[in-house]
């Protein structure tokens, strides 16, 4: 009986989303524009809440509260970490939920554990993996991006420093690797690494211990100064 009930609720959800996809998307992300275009955001909202309520009530009876909460939260949150496209997010949510159910069932069978608990655990594992390794929003990607931004900022600061002292009386002193630790308060190893990266990027050249800006370096410094 539960299979037939949940199958009917699934068809209801698919029908509702298919018929009102554009209206749901517009009313959810920009209710003001939806109202200006003649839609009824409140009616669309309550229609969605009605379908969600029917789904929750039917699912509570079929699989229990733990699995319902896990399936309503974990798959969409995991999909959100993986994509910005709403259609793709909906498809990924359904796919992640299905995979979590399948793998969770086999894990429960292997461990002789609760099926609902195993499915919820598997969904939690999927979320944890996405939270760590998602290409754009994962912690690893964010750490790499911040590290890259740190080096990019340091290279820009170096080009601006060299541009400001280029052609001045103290150019020989200011435009040396040793002076960077004093003027920019960089650690010696960090300063050397920034200089090497800037050389590889084509922003500076070293000549007799002095740092010279290339044409690309001047452009980089000038653009950074203008954007400040």
Secondary structure by P-SEA (a helix, b strand, c coil): caaaaaaaaaaaaaaaaaacaaaaaaaaccaaaaaaacccaaaaaaaaaaaaaaaaaaaaacccaaaaaaaaccaaaaaaaccccaaaaaaaaaaaaaaaaaaaaaaaaaacccaaaaaaaaaaaaaaaaacccccccaaaaaaaaaaaaaaaaaaaaaaaaaaaccccccccccccccccccccccaaaaaaaaaaaaaaccccccccbbbbcaaaaaaaaaaaaac
